[in-house]
Amino acid sequence: MNAWSRYAKAIVAVLIAALTALQAALTDDRVTNNEWIIIALAVVGAVSVFAVPNRPPKGEASDPAISEQG
């Protein structure tokens, strides 16, 4: 598995968040400092969703190859 296929969904999420915020900021043909902050927050939000690992349901092992039953 190459890096693109492993991270493709995360990369697309970051790009969509950034481009959506940028498109909204460009409605008046300029980007203000506050709008750059909004764009940055959209990107940070998308990246943080990727960075925070999923928690397994209660009672299930975090790695399916490992049994918590012993």
N, C-alpha and C positions, 0 to 999 in steps of 0.2 A: 504494500500500500504506500503510495507516494504522499508527500506532504500536502499537496493540493487536495487530494481526495479525503485526507484525514481532517483537514481544517476548512474545507470548502464552505460548509454551512456557516461557520463562524465569520469567515471573511466576507461572505455575501451579507450577513446580518450587519456587520460594521459598515460596509459600503452603502447599504440601503438606508441605515440610520443617518449617516453623514450626508448623503445626497438628498434625502427628504428634508432634513433641517436646512441644508444649503438652498434648496429650491424655495422653501418658505422665506428664507432670509432675502432672497434676490427678487422678491415681488416688487420692490421699489428700486431695483437696479443698483443697489449698493448693500454692503454687509457692514453693519455697525459692530462695535466692540461687544455689545450685549448679545448680538446674534452669533458672533464667533463663540461666545461662551455657551450658548444653547447648542451649537453644533458640536462643540467639545463634549458637553454633557451627554448628548445622544450617542456619540462614539464610545465614551466611557461606559455608558449603560449597556451597550451591545457587547463590549469587551468583557464587562463584569459578568454578564450572563454566561459567557463561555468560560471564564476563569473559575467560577464557583462550581465545584463538583456537585453532581447529583447525590442526594442521600438515598440509600436503599430503604425500602419499606421496612418497618419495624419487624425484626425477626429474620430478615434476610441478610446474607453475607454481602459485604461490599464488593467482593470478587466472587462471581458465580462458581469459580473453580475451588473455592474454599468453603468448607462446611463449618458452620458455627456449632453444629451438634456434636463435634468431636470426632 
